[in-house]
Amino acid sequence: MVDYLPIFFMLVIAILFAGISFVASSLVAPKKRPTDAKVAPYECGIIPTVEPPQRFPVRFYLVAMIFIIFDIEIIFIYPWAVVYGQLGVFGLVEMGLFALTLFIPFLYLISNGALNWGPGKSKPWKDMERTTDSTIEKVSREELSFKKWD
């Protein structure tokens, strides 16, 4: 029991420190009084013209998870490469299975468009019949004035 006494004291000190920190921050911190100037977003002195989105799109998190997965794979490949000669065929098969278990979900994420950013590339004029009006909408009138139509 004497061996666990320092761990107990450290736990008590950690809990006291956390409690004192919460109490001190609530007493010392300035009170929130939001104004329009404080709530407005500020980006390099430029006043935004559109409202920012309320949350990140899910694709942002999917890309972050892809990077984490491949970082973990790299962390496991380095030690495997160091002892590859000792592992032989068994080590090669195991690493192949490990890489396959990470590569299949990666293909799934790509097939679902996890790496496709930006708006969709739909062309509303694709199904339209080509007329003078639709051509003028696609090409500005200034560009048309410089061309000679025969």
Number of C-alpha atoms within 10 A of each C-alpha: 4 6 7 8 10 10 11 11 11 11 12 12 12 12 12 12 12 12 11 12 12 11 11 11 10 11 10 8 8 8 8 6 7 9 8 7 8 9 9 12 14 11 8 6 7 8 10 11 6 6 8 9 7 6 6 9 9 9 16 12 12 16 15 10 13 16 12 12 16 15 12 11 15 12 11 13 15 11 10 17 13 10 11 16 11 10 14 10 11 11 16 15 12 13 18 12 12 14 14 12 11 16 14 11 13 17 12 11 16 14 11 11 12 18 14 11 9 6 6 7 6 7 8 7 12 8 7 9 8 10 8 8 9 12 13 13 10 9 11 10 11 9 9 12 9 8 8 6 6 3
